[in-house]
Amino acid sequence: MSAVASPERGGEPSVQYHVVLGKRNEVVTGADGADLVITVGVADRLLDPTVAYMQGKLKAAGNTGQLFEVLRSGAVAEALAAIELPA
């Protein structure tokens, strides 16, 4: 789910995803120390990530240019859809 190539070498940035289930309860995937950290609520994780970002439902920490790159590639939508939530 997170890219391993370094953005300095022309690869995609590494991304860590947080899906918030409730107060102090979230599912986290991706490497610690990632270039981007994307956080979205469980109810909003299947929305178009670009629309969710523009509506303030998807938050990101890191370089905005890199964020737009992974949003455009479709990697964020794929990764969020693939996250398995607890039963």
Backbone bond lengths (Angstrom), bond angles and torsions (degrees), N, CA, C in turn:
res aa  C-N    CA-C-N  psi(-1)  N-CA   C-N-CA  omega(-1)  CA-C   N-CA-C  phi
1 M - - - 1.441 - - 1.512 112.46 -
2 S 1.332 118.62 -29.35 1.449 118.70 176.97 1.513 108.94 -106.74
3 A 1.295 115.41 140.80 1.451 119.97 179.45 1.524 108.80 -72.46
4 V 1.317 117.42 146.62 1.454 120.69 -179.14 1.517 112.04 -101.14
5 A 1.313 118.40 -14.29 1.455 121.25 -179.10 1.528 110.13 -72.50
6 S 1.298 115.66 146.79 1.454 121.08 -179.98 1.518 110.46 -84.94
7 P 1.333 118.23 137.03 1.460 119.93 179.20 1.527 112.07 -63.85
8 E 1.342 117.92 -25.84 1.454 120.66 178.49 1.522 111.01 -66.22
9 R 1.325 117.67 -26.77 1.458 121.91 -179.59 1.519 111.50 -97.23
10 G 1.305 117.80 13.53 1.452 120.89 176.91 1.520 114.27 88.69
11 G 1.332 118.44 4.64 1.462 121.12 179.49 1.519 111.12 -89.32
12 E 1.317 115.30 178.30 1.464 119.81 176.37 1.520 109.72 -73.84
13 P 1.316 117.07 148.77 1.467 120.08 177.69 1.529 110.46 -70.43
14 S 1.325 116.29 154.42 1.460 119.72 174.65 1.527 107.69 -78.48
15 V 1.330 115.52 145.76 1.455 120.66 -174.94 1.523 109.72 -131.92
16 Q 1.321 116.34 136.62 1.456 122.55 171.94 1.523 106.98 -113.39
17 Y 1.327 116.56 134.39 1.461 122.20 -177.66 1.518 110.41 -111.29
18 H 1.338 115.90 136.29 1.466 122.78 174.99 1.529 106.60 -121.95
19 V 1.331 116.59 120.29 1.460 121.35 173.58 1.523 106.18 -108.07
20 V 1.323 116.03 114.20 1.460 121.63 -175.16 1.520 109.34 -84.15
21 L 1.347 115.07 121.24 1.461 121.97 179.70 1.515 111.47 -93.83
22 G 1.295 116.64 -28.49 1.461 122.50 -178.88 1.513 108.57 179.49
23 K 1.295 115.99 -175.72 1.456 120.44 -179.35 1.526 109.76 -59.95
24 R 1.326 115.75 122.37 1.474 122.84 179.77 1.520 113.40 60.51
25 N 1.312 117.37 26.45 1.465 121.48 179.70 1.528 108.13 -139.05
26 E 1.325 116.21 113.39 1.452 119.98 -179.39 1.521 110.69 -149.36
27 V 1.326 114.91 156.55 1.456 122.52 174.79 1.523 106.34 -101.55
28 V 1.334 116.09 128.98 1.461 120.97 -177.91 1.522 109.02 -120.48
29 T 1.331 116.12 130.60 1.466 121.20 173.75 1.520 108.25 -131.24
30 G 1.307 116.03 152.65 1.456 121.31 -179.82 1.511 111.24 105.10
31 A 1.308 114.52 167.15 1.458 121.82 -174.29 1.523 112.12 -75.44
32 D 1.333 115.35 144.33 1.466 119.86 170.47 1.519 107.36 -66.48
33 G 1.308 116.80 148.46 1.455 120.66 -179.88 1.519 113.14 74.23
34 A 1.332 117.27 23.43 1.459 121.82 -179.05 1.528 110.71 -66.51
35 D 1.335 115.85 156.77 1.459 121.18 177.70 1.526 111.74 -65.50
36 L 1.329 116.41 -35.48 1.470 122.84 179.68 1.516 109.34 -127.09
37 V 1.318 115.97 142.74 1.462 121.81 172.45 1.525 106.32 -123.29
38 I 1.328 115.47 119.30 1.461 121.87 -177.17 1.519 108.48 -111.51
39 T 1.329 116.40 128.48 1.461 122.36 -178.38 1.518 109.47 -123.95
40 V 1.327 115.78 132.86 1.462 121.21 179.99 1.528 108.57 -146.69
41 G 1.296 116.92 148.18 1.458 121.59 176.28 1.517 110.87 -73.50
42 V 1.311 116.62 153.53 1.466 121.05 -177.21 1.527 111.58 -59.97
43 A 1.315 117.95 -35.91 1.463 121.03 -178.67 1.525 112.22 -70.76
44 D 1.338 116.98 -20.06 1.459 121.04 -175.74 1.523 113.65 -107.71
45 R 1.311 119.42 0.57 1.462 120.96 -172.01 1.517 113.99 -67.99
46 L 1.339 119.28 -20.76 1.457 120.94 -179.44 1.531 112.84 -99.26
47 L 1.337 116.85 3.09 1.466 120.35 173.22 1.527 108.64 -70.25
48 D 1.326 116.66 161.30 1.460 119.88 171.63 1.531 106.48 -58.90
49 P 1.338 118.77 120.99 1.462 120.49 -175.42 1.528 114.43 -59.31
50 T 1.328 117.81 -34.23 1.459 119.89 179.22 1.518 110.23 -66.13
51 V 1.316 117.32 -43.51 1.464 121.94 177.91 1.527 109.66 -65.19
52 A 1.331 117.05 -43.69 1.469 120.89 178.95 1.528 110.64 -60.30
53 Y 1.331 117.66 -39.45 1.466 120.83 178.00 1.526 110.38 -64.29
54 M 1.324 116.65 -46.03 1.460 120.24 -178.67 1.531 112.05 -65.82
55 Q 1.337 117.08 -27.91 1.468 121.57 178.20 1.524 112.36 -87.26
56 G 1.326 117.71 -3.52 1.458 121.44 -179.68 1.511 113.85 81.79
57 K 1.325 117.87 11.82 1.462 121.21 -179.45 1.525 111.84 -89.68
58 L 1.317 117.01 -18.52 1.455 123.07 175.66 1.516 106.51 -116.95
59 K 1.327 116.61 124.37 1.462 122.15 -179.32 1.523 108.46 -107.96
60 A 1.313 115.95 150.56 1.460 120.18 178.95 1.521 110.04 -140.55
61 A 1.327 115.28 141.71 1.453 122.16 173.23 1.520 106.98 -119.16
62 G 1.306 115.84 130.79 1.459 120.81 -178.41 1.513 109.98 131.39
63 N 1.306 116.08 -166.36 1.456 122.97 -177.08 1.525 110.97 -70.24
64 T 1.323 117.27 123.39 1.463 121.53 -177.70 1.528 111.49 -65.13
65 G 1.315 117.82 -35.42 1.464 121.02 177.50 1.521 111.23 -61.73
66 Q 1.328 116.40 -42.02 1.462 120.56 177.29 1.524 110.64 -66.71
67 L 1.337 116.95 -36.75 1.459 120.59 177.21 1.517 110.17 -60.06
68 F 1.330 116.81 -48.90 1.461 119.99 -179.45 1.526 111.16 -61.90
69 E 1.332 116.82 -34.61 1.466 121.16 177.97 1.533 111.23 -61.75
70 V 1.345 117.00 -47.62 1.471 119.00 -178.53 1.523 111.74 -74.33
71 L 1.330 117.86 -29.41 1.467 119.81 174.64 1.527 109.85 -65.09
72 R 1.333 116.50 -45.07 1.465 121.64 -178.85 1.537 111.26 -64.35
73 S 1.322 117.27 -34.98 1.467 120.85 -177.38 1.528 112.80 -72.58
74 G 1.333 117.49 -18.33 1.458 120.98 -177.32 1.517 113.51 88.16
75 A 1.324 116.42 -1.07 1.465 120.58 -177.60 1.519 112.52 -63.95
76 V 1.326 117.74 -34.72 1.468 120.97 -178.33 1.528 110.41 -67.14
77 A 1.322 116.86 -45.57 1.469 120.53 179.34 1.517 110.75 -61.09
78 E 1.328 116.96 -44.10 1.467 121.02 179.49 1.521 111.25 -63.06
79 A 1.326 116.40 -45.85 1.455 120.20 -177.63 1.526 111.97 -65.35
80 L 1.329 117.21 -43.51 1.466 119.83 -179.55 1.527 111.14 -66.07
81 A 1.316 117.82 -37.68 1.463 120.79 178.81 1.527 111.40 -68.39
82 A 1.326 117.21 -28.71 1.463 121.24 -176.31 1.535 113.30 -84.05
83 I 1.327 117.78 -11.94 1.467 120.42 -178.64 1.514 109.82 -68.60
84 E 1.320 114.86 126.21 1.474 120.36 178.43 1.523 109.39 -87.48
85 L 1.306 114.60 125.03 1.461 121.11 179.76 1.509 110.60 -93.27
86 P 1.328 117.65 149.95 1.470 119.71 176.96 1.520 110.98 -65.41
87 A 1.304 114.95 151.59 1.470 120.52 -178.54 1.497 113.29 -71.77
